[in-house]
Amino acid sequence: MAGNNVAFALGLAQKAGKTASGDTAVRAALKSGKVKVLVLAQDAAPNSKKEIYFLA
């Protein structure tokens, strides 16, 4: 049930244009300091995870 609430909230944020999805957009948002919450897929590539963690 809680997962549905999170998915709903993320959907609303995406419709409002307040999310960044995709490798390039997320890196740009991290570099500009606009990121408040970072959700990273469990099956993301190890090198991508390391770089995102470093930027965060």
N, CA, C and O atoms as a Tripos MOL2 file, in Angstrom:
@<TRIPOS>MOLECULE
protein
  224   223    56     0     0
PROTEIN
NO_CHARGES

@<TRIPOS>ATOM
      1 N           0.8170   -1.1970    0.0000 N.3       1 MET1
      2 CA          0.0000    0.0000    0.0000 C.3       1 MET1
      3 C           0.8590    1.2570    0.0000 C.2       1 MET1
      4 O           0.5640    2.2080   -0.7250 O.2       1 MET1
      5 N           1.9340    1.2730    0.8190 N.am      2 ALA2
      6 CA          2.7890    2.4510    0.8760 C.3       2 ALA2
      7 C           3.4950    2.6790   -0.4560 C.2       2 ALA2
      8 O           3.7560    3.8220   -0.8320 O.2       2 ALA2
      9 N           3.8070    1.5930   -1.1740 N.am      3 GLY3
     10 CA          4.4400    1.7250   -2.4800 C.3       3 GLY3
     11 C           3.5550    2.4480   -3.4700 C.2       3 GLY3
     12 O           4.0480    3.1790   -4.3290 O.2       3 GLY3
     13 N           2.2520    2.2500   -3.3590 N.am      4 ASN4
     14 CA          1.3200    2.9530   -4.2410 C.3       4 ASN4
     15 C           1.3240    4.4380   -3.9560 C.2       4 ASN4
     16 O           1.2350    5.2450   -4.8820 O.2       4 ASN4
     17 N           1.4250    4.8150   -2.6910 N.am      5 ASN5
     18 CA          1.4670    6.2290   -2.3300 C.3       5 ASN5
     19 C           2.7180    6.9060   -2.8760 C.2       5 ASN5
     20 O           2.6640    8.0390   -3.3540 O.2       5 ASN5
     21 N           3.8360    6.2050   -2.8020 N.am      6 VAL6
     22 CA          5.0870    6.7570   -3.3210 C.3       6 VAL6
     23 C           4.9970    6.9010   -4.8310 C.2       6 VAL6
     24 O           5.3880    7.9310   -5.3800 O.2       6 VAL6
     25 N           4.4870    5.8840   -5.5050 N.am      7 ALA7
     26 CA          4.3500    5.9370   -6.9550 C.3       7 ALA7
     27 C           3.4000    7.0650   -7.3620 C.2       7 ALA7
     28 O           3.6490    7.7580   -8.3490 O.2       7 ALA7
     29 N           2.3290    7.2510   -6.6170 N.am      8 PHE8
     30 CA          1.3850    8.3300   -6.8950 C.3       8 PHE8
     31 C           2.0600    9.6930   -6.7360 C.2       8 PHE8
     32 O           1.8930   10.5710   -7.5820 O.2       8 PHE8
     33 N           2.8200    9.8680   -5.6590 N.am      9 ALA9
     34 CA          3.5050   11.1320   -5.4170 C.3       9 ALA9
     35 C           4.5410   11.4090   -6.4990 C.2       9 ALA9
     36 O           4.6780   12.5470   -6.9490 O.2       9 ALA9
     37 N           5.2670   10.3840   -6.9170 N.am     10 LEU10
     38 CA          6.2530   10.5710   -7.9830 C.3      10 LEU10
     39 C           5.5710   10.9200   -9.3020 C.2      10 LEU10
     40 O           6.0810   11.7340  -10.0720 O.2      10 LEU10
     41 N           4.4270   10.3080   -9.5580 N.am     11 GLY11
     42 CA          3.6710   10.6240  -10.7680 C.3      11 GLY11
     43 C           3.2040   12.0680  -10.7870 C.2      11 GLY11
     44 O           3.2870   12.7370  -11.8170 O.2      11 GLY11
     45 N           2.7100   12.5520   -9.6470 N.am     12 LEU12
     46 CA          2.2930   13.9590   -9.5620 C.3      12 LEU12
     47 C           3.4740   14.9010   -9.7680 C.2      12 LEU12
     48 O           3.3620   15.9060  -10.4700 O.2      12 LEU12
     49 N           4.6110   14.5650   -9.1500 N.am     13 ALA13
     50 CA          5.8020   15.3990   -9.3070 C.3      13 ALA13
     51 C           6.2720   15.4240  -10.7540 C.2      13 ALA13
     52 O           6.7240   16.4570  -11.2490 O.2      13 ALA13
     53 N           6.1650   14.2880  -11.4270 N.am     14 GLN14
     54 CA          6.5700   14.2360  -12.8290 C.3      14 GLN14
     55 C           5.6420   15.0740  -13.6950 C.2      14 GLN14
     56 O           6.1020   15.7790  -14.5940 O.2      14 GLN14
     57 N           4.3460   15.0060  -13.4370 N.am     15 LYS15
     58 CA          3.3960   15.8190  -14.2020 C.3      15 LYS15
     59 C           3.6390   17.3070  -13.9770 C.2      15 LYS15
     60 O           3.4130   18.1180  -14.8760 O.2      15 LYS15
     61 N           4.0980   17.6670  -12.7810 N.am     16 ALA16
     62 CA          4.3750   19.0620  -12.4700 C.3      16 ALA16
     63 C           5.7360   19.5130  -12.9940 C.2      16 ALA16
     64 O           6.0910   20.6860  -12.8720 O.2      16 ALA16
     65 N           6.4950   18.5910  -13.5750 N.am     17 GLY17
     66 CA          7.8040   18.9490  -14.1120 C.3      17 GLY17
     67 C           8.8710   19.1040  -13.0550 C.2      17 GLY17
     68 O           9.8620   19.8000  -13.2760 O.2      17 GLY17
     69 N           8.6910   18.4710  -11.9120 N.am     18 LYS18
     70 CA          9.6230   18.6100  -10.7990 C.3      18 LYS18
     71 C          10.5610   17.4250  -10.6460 C.2      18 LYS18
     72 O          11.2400   17.3030   -9.6270 O.2      18 LYS18
     73 N          10.6100   16.5460  -11.6470 N.am     19 THR19
     74 CA         11.4910   15.3840  -11.5710 C.3      19 THR19
     75 C          12.4970   15.4170  -12.7100 C.2      19 THR19
     76 O          12.2870   16.0670  -13.7340 O.2      19 THR19
     77 N          13.5790   14.7080  -12.5070 N.am     20 ALA20
     78 CA         14.5680   14.5020  -13.5590 C.3      20 ALA20
     79 C          14.7280   12.9990  -13.7160 C.2      20 ALA20
     80 O          15.0050   12.2940  -12.7460 O.2      20 ALA20
     81 N          14.5570   12.5190  -14.9180 N.am     21 SER21
     82 CA         14.7400   11.0960  -15.1500 C.3      21 SER21
     83 C          15.6850   10.9050  -16.3200 C.2      21 SER21
     84 O          15.6790   11.6760  -17.2800 O.2      21 SER21
     85 N          16.4780    9.8880  -16.2230 N.am     22 GLY22
     86 CA         17.4870    9.6410  -17.2430 C.3      22 GLY22
     87 C          18.8460   10.0810  -16.7470 C.2      22 GLY22
     88 O          18.9680   10.9900  -15.9250 O.2      22 GLY22
     89 N          19.8460    9.4290  -17.2550 N.am     23 ASP23
     90 CA         21.2090    9.6240  -16.7750 C.3      23 ASP23
     91 C          21.6740   11.0740  -16.8900 C.2      23 ASP23
     92 O          22.1700   11.6450  -15.9190 O.2      23 ASP23
     93 N          21.5210   11.6580  -18.0460 N.am     24 THR24
     94 CA         22.0230   13.0160  -18.2810 C.3      24 THR24
     95 C          21.2710   14.0540  -17.4560 C.2      24 THR24
     96 O          21.8900   14.9440  -16.8730 O.2      24 THR24
     97 N          19.9570   13.9510  -17.3990 N.am     25 ALA25
     98 CA         19.1530   14.9200  -16.6520 C.3      25 ALA25
     99 C          19.4300   14.8310  -15.1580 C.2      25 ALA25
    100 O          19.4790   15.8530  -14.4750 O.2      25 ALA25
    101 N          19.6090   13.6280  -14.6510 N.am     26 VAL26
    102 CA         19.8890   13.4640  -13.2210 C.3      26 VAL26
    103 C          21.2570   14.0210  -12.8740 C.2      26 VAL26
    104 O          21.4160   14.6860  -11.8500 O.2      26 VAL26
    105 N          22.2350   13.7590  -13.7050 N.am     27 ARG27
    106 CA         23.5790   14.3040  -13.4400 C.3      27 ARG27
    107 C          23.5640   15.8270  -13.4530 C.2      27 ARG27
    108 O          24.1930   16.4580  -12.6030 O.2      27 ARG27
    109 N          22.8590   16.4220  -14.4000 N.am     28 ALA28
    110 CA         22.7720   17.8820  -14.4730 C.3      28 ALA28
    111 C          22.0790   18.4490  -13.2400 C.2      28 ALA28
    112 O          22.5070   19.4690  -12.7000 O.2      28 ALA28
    113 N          21.0040   17.7870  -12.7890 N.am     29 ALA29
    114 CA         20.2880   18.2480  -11.5970 C.3      29 ALA29
    115 C          21.1660   18.1290  -10.3550 C.2      29 ALA29
    116 O          21.1440   19.0050   -9.4910 O.2      29 ALA29
    117 N          21.9380   17.0450  -10.2640 N.am     30 LEU30
    118 CA         22.8450   16.8820   -9.1210 C.3      30 LEU30
    119 C          23.9270   17.9560   -9.1200 C.2      30 LEU30
    120 O          24.2400   18.5250   -8.0740 O.2      30 LEU30
    121 N          24.4900   18.2310  -10.2750 N.am     31 LYS31
    122 CA         25.5530   19.2380  -10.3680 C.3      31 LYS31
    123 C          25.0420   20.6350  -10.0440 C.2      31 LYS31
    124 O          25.7820   21.4550   -9.5020 O.2      31 LYS31
    125 N          23.7820   20.9110  -10.3720 N.am     32 SER32
    126 CA         23.2320   22.2370  -10.1090 C.3      32 SER32
    127 C          22.6930   22.3800   -8.6870 C.2      32 SER32
    128 O          22.3300   23.4820   -8.2730 O.2      32 SER32
    129 N          22.6380   21.2880   -7.9410 N.am     33 GLY33
    130 CA         22.1980   21.3450   -6.5490 C.3      33 GLY33
    131 C          20.6940   21.3730   -6.3740 C.2      33 GLY33
    132 O          20.2090   21.7780   -5.3170 O.2      33 GLY33
    133 N          19.9430   20.9560   -7.3770 N.am     34 LYS34
    134 CA         18.4850   21.0010   -7.3030 C.3      34 LYS34
    135 C          17.8570   19.7480   -6.7100 C.2      34 LYS34
    136 O          16.6480   19.7170   -6.4830 O.2      34 LYS34
    137 N          18.6490   18.7220   -6.4560 N.am     35 VAL35
    138 CA         18.1030   17.4300   -6.0240 C.3      35 VAL35
    139 C          17.8130   17.4380   -4.5310 C.2      35 VAL35
    140 O          18.6750   17.7680   -3.7160 O.2      35 VAL35
    141 N          16.5910   17.0710   -4.1910 N.am     36 LYS36
    142 CA         16.1810   16.9390   -2.7930 C.3      36 LYS36
    143 C          16.0740   15.4740   -2.4050 C.2      36 LYS36
    144 O          16.4050   15.0970   -1.2800 O.2      36 LYS36
    145 N          15.6090   14.6440   -3.3410 N.am     37 VAL37
    146 CA         15.4400   13.2040   -3.1220 C.3      37 VAL37
    147 C          15.9820   12.4920   -4.3480 C.2      37 VAL37
    148 O          15.6970   12.8850   -5.4800 O.2      37 VAL37
    149 N          16.7610   11.4470   -4.1220 N.am     38 LEU38
    150 CA         17.3170   10.6710   -5.2090 C.3      38 LEU38
    151 C          16.8120    9.2410   -5.0970 C.2      38 LEU38
    152 O          17.0020    8.5850   -4.0730 O.2      38 LEU38
    153 N          16.1700    8.7650   -6.1500 N.am     39 VAL39
    154 CA         15.6830    7.3850   -6.2070 C.3      39 VAL39
    155 C          16.4750    6.7030   -7.3080 C.2      39 VAL39
    156 O          16.4150    7.0980   -8.4730 O.2      39 VAL39
    157 N          17.2160    5.6790   -6.9260 N.am     40 LEU40
    158 CA         18.0810    4.9810   -7.8670 C.3      40 LEU40
    159 C          17.6010    3.5470   -8.0170 C.2      40 LEU40
    160 O          17.3580    2.8650   -7.0220 O.2      40 LEU40
    161 N          17.4630    3.0860   -9.2530 N.am     41 ALA41
    162 CA         16.9860    1.7320   -9.5080 C.3      41 ALA41
    163 C          17.9680    0.7060   -8.9490 C.2      41 ALA41
    164 O          19.1840    0.8840   -9.0130 O.2      41 ALA41
    165 N          17.4240   -0.3430   -8.4150 N.am     42 GLN42
    166 CA         18.2430   -1.3990   -7.8280 C.3      42 GLN42
    167 C          19.0930   -2.0930   -8.8830 C.2      42 GLN42
    168 O          20.1910   -2.5630   -8.5830 O.2      42 GLN42
    169 N          18.6000   -2.1610  -10.1090 N.am     43 ASP43
    170 CA         19.3290   -2.8570  -11.1620 C.3      43 ASP43
    171 C          20.1510   -1.9050  -12.0440 C.2      43 ASP43
    172 O          20.4940   -2.2510  -13.1750 O.2      43 ASP43
    173 N          20.4620   -0.7290  -11.5380 N.am     44 ALA44
    174 CA         21.2940    0.2160  -12.2900 C.3      44 ALA44
    175 C          22.7070   -0.3480  -12.4280 C.2      44 ALA44
    176 O          23.1550   -1.1410  -11.6000 O.2      44 ALA44
    177 N          23.3910    0.0680  -13.4740 N.am     45 ALA45
    178 CA         24.7500   -0.3970  -13.7260 C.3      45 ALA45
    179 C          25.6780    0.0480  -12.5910 C.2      45 ALA45
    180 O          25.5530    1.1650  -12.0900 O.2      45 ALA45
    181 N          26.6040   -0.8210  -12.1880 N.am     46 PRO46
    182 CA         27.5110   -0.4830  -11.0750 C.3      46 PRO46
    183 C          28.2820    0.8140  -11.2890 C.2      46 PRO46
    184 O          28.4340    1.6000  -10.3540 O.2      46 PRO46
    185 N          28.7690    1.0500  -12.5020 N.am     47 ASN47
    186 CA         29.5090    2.2920  -12.7580 C.3      47 ASN47
    187 C          28.6090    3.5120  -12.6380 C.2      47 ASN47
    188 O          29.0370    4.5500  -12.1330 O.2      47 ASN47
    189 N          27.3710    3.3990  -13.0970 N.am     48 SER48
    190 CA         26.4280    4.5040  -12.9620 C.3      48 SER48
    191 C          26.1310    4.7800  -11.5000 C.2      48 SER48
    192 O          26.0750    5.9390  -11.0880 O.2      48 SER48
    193 N          25.9400    3.7360  -10.7130 N.am     49 LYS49
    194 CA         25.6850    3.8990   -9.2800 C.3      49 LYS49
    195 C          26.8360    4.6350   -8.6150 C.2      49 LYS49
    196 O          26.6100    5.5640   -7.8390 O.2      49 LYS49
    197 N          28.0730    4.2310   -8.9080 N.am     50 LYS50
    198 CA         29.2290    4.8740   -8.2960 C.3      50 LYS50
    199 C          29.2930    6.3600   -8.6450 C.2      50 LYS50
    200 O          29.5460    7.1970   -7.7790 O.2      50 LYS50
    201 N          29.0640    6.6760   -9.9020 N.am     51 GLU51
    202 CA         29.1480    8.0820  -10.3210 C.3      51 GLU51
    203 C          28.0220    8.9120   -9.7120 C.2      51 GLU51
    204 O          28.2510   10.0440   -9.2880 O.2      51 GLU51
    205 N          26.8150    8.3650   -9.6640 N.am     52 ILE52
    206 CA         25.6970    9.0900   -9.0780 C.3      52 ILE52
    207 C          25.9320    9.3050   -7.5840 C.2      52 ILE52
    208 O          25.6850   10.3950   -7.0680 O.2      52 ILE52
    209 N          26.4080    8.2680   -6.8850 N.am     53 TYR53
    210 CA         26.7190    8.4050   -5.4620 C.3      53 TYR53
    211 C          27.7840    9.4700   -5.2370 C.2      53 TYR53
    212 O          27.6990   10.2420   -4.2810 O.2      53 TYR53
    213 N          28.7830    9.5160   -6.1100 N.am     54 PHE54
    214 CA         29.8230   10.5170   -5.9850 C.3      54 PHE54
    215 C          29.2710   11.9270   -6.1840 C.2      54 PHE54
    216 O          29.6390   12.8490   -5.4570 O.2      54 PHE54
    217 N          28.3990   12.0890   -7.1590 N.am     55 LEU55
    218 CA         27.8130   13.4090   -7.4210 C.3      55 LEU55
    219 C          26.8510   13.8380   -6.3020 C.2      55 LEU55
    220 O          26.7260   15.0220   -5.9880 O.2      55 LEU55
    221 N          26.1790   12.8460   -5.7130 N.am     56 ALA56
    222 CA         25.2140   13.1600   -4.6540 C.3      56 ALA56
    223 C          25.9580   13.5380   -3.4040 C.2      56 ALA56
    224 O          25.3390   13.8410   -2.3840 O.2      56 ALA56
@<TRIPOS>BOND
     1     1     2 1
     2     2     3 1
     3     3     4 2
     4     3     5 am
     5     5     6 1
     6     6     7 1
     7     7     8 2
     8     7     9 am
     9     9    10 1
    10    10    11 1
    11    11    12 2
    12    11    13 am
    13    13    14 1
    14    14    15 1
    15    15    16 2
    16    15    17 am
    17    17    18 1
    18    18    19 1
    19    19    20 2
    20    19    21 am
    21    21    22 1
    22    22    23 1
    23    23    24 2
    24    23    25 am
    25    25    26 1
    26    26    27 1
    27    27    28 2
    28    27    29 am
    29    29    30 1
    30    30    31 1
    31    31    32 2
    32    31    33 am
    33    33    34 1
    34    34    35 1
    35    35    36 2
    36    35    37 am
    37    37    38 1
    38    38    39 1
    39    39    40 2
    40    39    41 am
    41    41    42 1
    42    42    43 1
    43    43    44 2
    44    43    45 am
    45    45    46 1
    46    46    47 1
    47    47    48 2
    48    47    49 am
    49    49    50 1
    50    50    51 1
    51    51    52 2
    52    51    53 am
    53    53    54 1
    54    54    55 1
    55    55    56 2
    56    55    57 am
    57    57    58 1
    58    58    59 1
    59    59    60 2
    60    59    61 am
    61    61    62 1
    62    62    63 1
    63    63    64 2
    64    63    65 am
    65    65    66 1
    66    66    67 1
    67    67    68 2
    68    67    69 am
    69    69    70 1
    70    70    71 1
    71    71    72 2
    72    71    73 am
    73    73    74 1
    74    74    75 1
    75    75    76 2
    76    75    77 am
    77    77    78 1
    78    78    79 1
    79    79    80 2
    80    79    81 am
    81    81    82 1
    82    82    83 1
    83    83    84 2
    84    83    85 am
    85    85    86 1
    86    86    87 1
    87    87    88 2
    88    87    89 am
    89    89    90 1
    90    90    91 1
    91    91    92 2
    92    91    93 am
    93    93    94 1
    94    94    95 1
    95    95    96 2
    96    95    97 am
    97    97    98 1
    98    98    99 1
    99    99   100 2
   100    99   101 am
   101   101   102 1
   102   102   103 1
   103   103   104 2
   104   103   105 am
   105   105   106 1
   106   106   107 1
   107   107   108 2
   108   107   109 am
   109   109   110 1
   110   110   111 1
   111   111   112 2
   112   111   113 am
   113   113   114 1
   114   114   115 1
   115   115   116 2
   116   115   117 am
   117   117   118 1
   118   118   119 1
   119   119   120 2
   120   119   121 am
   121   121   122 1
   122   122   123 1
   123   123   124 2
   124   123   125 am
   125   125   126 1
   126   126   127 1
   127   127   128 2
   128   127   129 am
   129   129   130 1
   130   130   131 1
   131   131   132 2
   132   131   133 am
   133   133   134 1
   134   134   135 1
   135   135   136 2
   136   135   137 am
   137   137   138 1
   138   138   139 1
   139   139   140 2
   140   139   141 am
   141   141   142 1
   142   142   143 1
   143   143   144 2
   144   143   145 am
   145   145   146 1
   146   146   147 1
   147   147   148 2
   148   147   149 am
   149   149   150 1
   150   150   151 1
   151   151   152 2
   152   151   153 am
   153   153   154 1
   154   154   155 1
   155   155   156 2
   156   155   157 am
   157   157   158 1
   158   158   159 1
   159   159   160 2
   160   159   161 am
   161   161   162 1
   162   162   163 1
   163   163   164 2
   164   163   165 am
   165   165   166 1
   166   166   167 1
   167   167   168 2
   168   167   169 am
   169   169   170 1
   170   170   171 1
   171   171   172 2
   172   171   173 am
   173   173   174 1
   174   174   175 1
   175   175   176 2
   176   175   177 am
   177   177   178 1
   178   178   179 1
   179   179   180 2
   180   179   181 am
   181   181   182 1
   182   182   183 1
   183   183   184 2
   184   183   185 am
   185   185   186 1
   186   186   187 1
   187   187   188 2
   188   187   189 am
   189   189   190 1
   190   190   191 1
   191   191   192 2
   192   191   193 am
   193   193   194 1
   194   194   195 1
   195   195   196 2
   196   195   197 am
   197   197   198 1
   198   198   199 1
   199   199   200 2
   200   199   201 am
   201   201   202 1
   202   202   203 1
   203   203   204 2
   204   203   205 am
   205   205   206 1
   206   206   207 1
   207   207   208 2
   208   207   209 am
   209   209   210 1
   210   210   211 1
   211   211   212 2
   212   211   213 am
   213   213   214 1
   214   214   215 1
   215   215   216 2
   216   215   217 am
   217   217   218 1
   218   218   219 1
   219   219   220 2
   220   219   221 am
   221   221   222 1
   222   222   223 1
   223   223   224 2
@<TRIPOS>SUBSTRUCTURE
     1 MET1         2 RESIDUE 1 A MET
     2 ALA2         6 RESIDUE 1 A ALA
     3 GLY3        10 RESIDUE 1 A GLY
     4 ASN4        14 RESIDUE 1 A ASN
     5 ASN5        18 RESIDUE 1 A ASN
     6 VAL6        22 RESIDUE 1 A VAL
     7 ALA7        26 RESIDUE 1 A ALA
     8 PHE8        30 RESIDUE 1 A PHE
     9 ALA9        34 RESIDUE 1 A ALA
    10 LEU10       38 RESIDUE 1 A LEU
    11 GLY11       42 RESIDUE 1 A GLY
    12 LEU12       46 RESIDUE 1 A LEU
    13 ALA13       50 RESIDUE 1 A ALA
    14 GLN14       54 RESIDUE 1 A GLN
    15 LYS15       58 RESIDUE 1 A LYS
    16 ALA16       62 RESIDUE 1 A ALA
    17 GLY17       66 RESIDUE 1 A GLY
    18 LYS18       70 RESIDUE 1 A LYS
    19 THR19       74 RESIDUE 1 A THR
    20 ALA20       78 RESIDUE 1 A ALA
    21 SER21       82 RESIDUE 1 A SER
    22 GLY22       86 RESIDUE 1 A GLY
    23 ASP23       90 RESIDUE 1 A ASP
    24 THR24       94 RESIDUE 1 A THR
    25 ALA25       98 RESIDUE 1 A ALA
    26 VAL26      102 RESIDUE 1 A VAL
    27 ARG27      106 RESIDUE 1 A ARG
    28 ALA28      110 RESIDUE 1 A ALA
    29 ALA29      114 RESIDUE 1 A ALA
    30 LEU30      118 RESIDUE 1 A LEU
    31 LYS31      122 RESIDUE 1 A LYS
    32 SER32      126 RESIDUE 1 A SER
    33 GLY33      130 RESIDUE 1 A GLY
    34 LYS34      134 RESIDUE 1 A LYS
    35 VAL35      138 RESIDUE 1 A VAL
    36 LYS36      142 RESIDUE 1 A LYS
    37 VAL37      146 RESIDUE 1 A VAL
    38 LEU38      150 RESIDUE 1 A LEU
    39 VAL39      154 RESIDUE 1 A VAL
    40 LEU40      158 RESIDUE 1 A LEU
    41 ALA41      162 RESIDUE 1 A ALA
    42 GLN42      166 RESIDUE 1 A GLN
    43 ASP43      170 RESIDUE 1 A ASP
    44 ALA44      174 RESIDUE 1 A ALA
    45 ALA45      178 RESIDUE 1 A ALA
    46 PRO46      182 RESIDUE 1 A PRO
    47 ASN47      186 RESIDUE 1 A ASN
    48 SER48      190 RESIDUE 1 A SER
    49 LYS49      194 RESIDUE 1 A LYS
    50 LYS50      198 RESIDUE 1 A LYS
    51 GLU51      202 RESIDUE 1 A GLU
    52 ILE52      206 RESIDUE 1 A ILE
    53 TYR53      210 RESIDUE 1 A TYR
    54 PHE54      214 RESIDUE 1 A PHE
    55 LEU55      218 RESIDUE 1 A LEU
    56 ALA56      222 RESIDUE 1 A ALA
